[in-house]
Amino acid sequence: MGHLIVFDPRNGYFTEFIEIPNWKTKGLFGSMVWGMNFDKYGNLWFTDEVNNAIWRYFVSEHKFEMYKVPTRGAYPAFIEFDSEGNVWFSEIFGKKLGVLYPTFSRK
């Protein structure tokens, strides 16, 4: 089981624990998330090493979308967006630079 945890810096407390559906883990350690970034619509994107995937979390709708990385064992790491709204990410073990062309909408 994996979660996104929302921290409120004003009061210093964690305010929300959002369960990620179908989150795979490796034993007690879980999956490493190296990159997180918000798109221009306020949706949160993050990497997932165990699922070999990039996730998008629609903050206002509380919905998740997972994009599997086609390179086997790629270990996606960091995420950045270009001016067209494409999602660029690095692959640590895949030794590639990947790109997603998602439909950018609030959904």
KENU-690181 format. One record per residue (C-alpha): chain; x, y, z; residue number from 0. Coordinates in Angstrom, 2 decimals, decimal comma. Each point is the difference from the previous one (the first is absolute). Layout:
BEGIN
<node chain="A" u="X" v="Y" w="Z" resi="NUM"/>
...
This chain:
BEGIN
<node chain="A" u="0,00" v="0,00" w="0,00" resi="0"/>
<node chain="A" u="1,33" v="3,43" w="-0,93" resi="1"/>
<node chain="A" u="-1,14" v="3,48" w="0,91" resi="2"/>
<node chain="A" u="0,44" v="3,62" w="-0,97" resi="3"/>
<node chain="A" u="0,28" v="1,98" w="3,20" resi="4"/>
<node chain="A" u="-0,97" v="3,68" w="0,10" resi="5"/>
<node chain="A" u="1,99" v="2,22" w="2,37" resi="6"/>
<node chain="A" u="-1,22" v="3,41" w="1,15" resi="7"/>
<node chain="A" u="3,07" v="2,16" w="0,72" resi="8"/>
<node chain="A" u="-2,10" v="2,63" w="1,78" resi="9"/>
<node chain="A" u="-0,90" v="-2,29" w="2,88" resi="10"/>
<node chain="A" u="2,75" v="-2,60" w="-0,41" resi="11"/>
<node chain="A" u="-2,38" v="-2,96" w="-0,33" resi="12"/>
<node chain="A" u="-0,76" v="-2,65" w="-2,57" resi="13"/>
<node chain="A" u="-3,59" v="0,70" w="-0,98" resi="14"/>
<node chain="A" u="-0,94" v="-2,68" w="-2,52" resi="15"/>
<node chain="A" u="0,99" v="-3,58" w="-0,85" resi="16"/>
<node chain="A" u="-1,07" v="-0,94" w="-3,53" resi="17"/>
<node chain="A" u="0,19" v="-3,70" w="-0,88" resi="18"/>
<node chain="A" u="1,52" v="-0,77" w="-3,42" resi="19"/>
<node chain="A" u="-1,96" v="-2,78" w="-1,73" resi="20"/>
<node chain="A" u="1,82" v="-3,16" w="-1,12" resi="21"/>
<node chain="A" u="3,28" v="1,15" w="1,52" resi="22"/>
<node chain="A" u="2,57" v="-2,81" w="-0,08" resi="23"/>
<node chain="A" u="2,85" v="-0,14" w="2,48" resi="24"/>
<node chain="A" u="3,23" v="-1,88" w="0,59" resi="25"/>
<node chain="A" u="-0,41" v="-1,45" w="3,47" resi="26"/>
<node chain="A" u="0,08" v="2,52" w="2,82" resi="27"/>
<node chain="A" u="1,89" v="2,59" w="-2,02" resi="28"/>
<node chain="A" u="-2,70" v="0,85" w="-2,54" resi="29"/>
<node chain="A" u="0,67" v="1,77" w="-3,28" resi="30"/>
<node chain="A" u="2,30" v="2,96" w="-0,43" resi="31"/>
<node chain="A" u="-1,47" v="3,26" w="-1,27" resi="32"/>
<node chain="A" u="2,83" v="2,20" w="-1,23" resi="33"/>
<node chain="A" u="-1,87" v="2,62" w="-1,95" resi="34"/>
<node chain="A" u="-3,16" v="1,98" w="0,73" resi="35"/>
<node chain="A" u="-1,27" v="3,03" w="-1,88" resi="36"/>
<node chain="A" u="-3,27" v="1,89" w="-0,46" resi="37"/>
<node chain="A" u="-1,23" v="0,70" w="-3,55" resi="38"/>
<node chain="A" u="-1,58" v="3,27" w="-1,12" resi="39"/>
<node chain="A" u="-3,43" v="-1,26" w="1,15" resi="40"/>
<node chain="A" u="1,15" v="-0,80" w="3,53" resi="41"/>
<node chain="A" u="0,10" v="-3,78" w="-0,54" resi="42"/>
<node chain="A" u="2,82" v="-1,83" w="1,76" resi="43"/>
<node chain="A" u="2,29" v="-2,26" w="-2,04" resi="44"/>
<node chain="A" u="2,39" v="-2,46" w="1,67" resi="45"/>
<node chain="A" u="2,26" v="-2,91" w="-0,85" resi="46"/>
<node chain="A" u="-0,34" v="-3,59" w="1,20" resi="47"/>
<node chain="A" u="3,02" v="-2,28" w="-0,15" resi="48"/>
<node chain="A" u="-1,70" v="-3,32" w="0,86" resi="49"/>
<node chain="A" u="-2,88" v="0,38" w="-2,49" resi="50"/>
<node chain="A" u="2,43" v="1,51" w="-2,54" resi="51"/>
<node chain="A" u="-2,53" v="2,77" w="-0,50" resi="52"/>
<node chain="A" u="-0,87" v="3,68" w="0,08" resi="53"/>
<node chain="A" u="-3,16" v="0,97" w="1,91" resi="54"/>
<node chain="A" u="-2,27" v="3,02" w="-0,30" resi="55"/>
<node chain="A" u="-2,18" v="0,95" w="2,96" resi="56"/>
<node chain="A" u="-2,92" v="2,28" w="-0,79" resi="57"/>
<node chain="A" u="-0,02" v="1,99" w="3,23" resi="58"/>
<node chain="A" u="-3,48" v="1,52" w="-0,27" resi="59"/>
<node chain="A" u="-1,63" v="-3,28" w="-1,08" resi="60"/>
<node chain="A" u="2,05" v="-2,30" w="2,28" resi="61"/>
<node chain="A" u="0,67" v="-2,36" w="-2,94" resi="62"/>
<node chain="A" u="3,14" v="-1,78" w="-1,15" resi="63"/>
<node chain="A" u="1,26" v="-0,93" w="-3,46" resi="64"/>
<node chain="A" u="3,04" v="-2,24" w="-0,59" resi="65"/>
<node chain="A" u="2,23" v="-0,01" w="-3,08" resi="66"/>
<node chain="A" u="2,24" v="-3,06" w="-0,34" resi="67"/>
<node chain="A" u="3,50" v="0,75" w="-1,29" resi="68"/>
<node chain="A" u="0,67" v="-2,23" w="-3,04" resi="69"/>
<node chain="A" u="3,70" v="-0,55" w="0,79" resi="70"/>
<node chain="A" u="0,21" v="-3,08" w="2,22" resi="71"/>
<node chain="A" u="1,57" v="0,80" w="3,39" resi="72"/>
<node chain="A" u="0,44" v="3,67" w="-0,97" resi="73"/>
<node chain="A" u="-0,28" v="1,37" w="3,55" resi="74"/>
<node chain="A" u="-1,59" v="3,35" w="-0,92" resi="75"/>
<node chain="A" u="1,42" v="2,86" w="2,03" resi="76"/>
<node chain="A" u="-0,52" v="3,70" w="-0,61" resi="77"/>
<node chain="A" u="-2,91" v="1,74" w="-1,73" resi="78"/>
<node chain="A" u="-0,19" v="3,27" w="-1,91" resi="79"/>
<node chain="A" u="-2,56" v="1,58" w="-2,37" resi="80"/>
<node chain="A" u="0,66" v="1,79" w="-3,26" resi="81"/>
<node chain="A" u="-1,95" v="2,95" w="-1,41" resi="82"/>
<node chain="A" u="-2,30" v="-2,40" w="-1,91" resi="83"/>
<node chain="A" u="-1,02" v="-1,82" w="3,20" resi="84"/>
<node chain="A" u="2,00" v="-3,15" w="-0,74" resi="85"/>
<node chain="A" u="1,43" v="-1,86" w="2,98" resi="86"/>
<node chain="A" u="3,74" v="-0,72" w="-0,21" resi="87"/>
<node chain="A" u="1,68" v="-2,45" w="2,36" resi="88"/>
<node chain="A" u="3,38" v="-1,63" w="0,45" resi="89"/>
<node chain="A" u="0,55" v="-3,74" w="0,24" resi="90"/>
<node chain="A" u="2,78" v="-0,99" w="2,38" resi="91"/>
<node chain="A" u="0,49" v="-3,62" w="-1,10" resi="92"/>
<node chain="A" u="-1,60" v="0,41" w="-3,41" resi="93"/>
<node chain="A" u="2,65" v="2,65" w="-0,76" resi="94"/>
<node chain="A" u="-2,53" v="1,95" w="-2,03" resi="95"/>
<node chain="A" u="-1,99" v="3,19" w="0,04" resi="96"/>
<node chain="A" u="-3,72" v="-0,74" w="-0,33" resi="97"/>
<node chain="A" u="-2,99" v="2,11" w="-0,90" resi="98"/>
<node chain="A" u="-3,76" v="-0,35" w="0,53" resi="99"/>
<node chain="A" u="-2,58" v="1,81" w="-2,13" resi="100"/>
<node chain="A" u="-3,00" v="-0,02" w="2,33" resi="101"/>
<node chain="A" u="-3,21" v="1,87" w="-0,52" resi="102"/>
<node chain="A" u="0,39" v="2,92" w="2,34" resi="103"/>
<node chain="A" u="-3,33" v="0,66" w="1,50" resi="104"/>
<node chain="A" u="-1,47" v="0,35" w="3,42" resi="105"/>
<node chain="A" u="-1,86" v="-3,28" w="-0,80" resi="106"/>
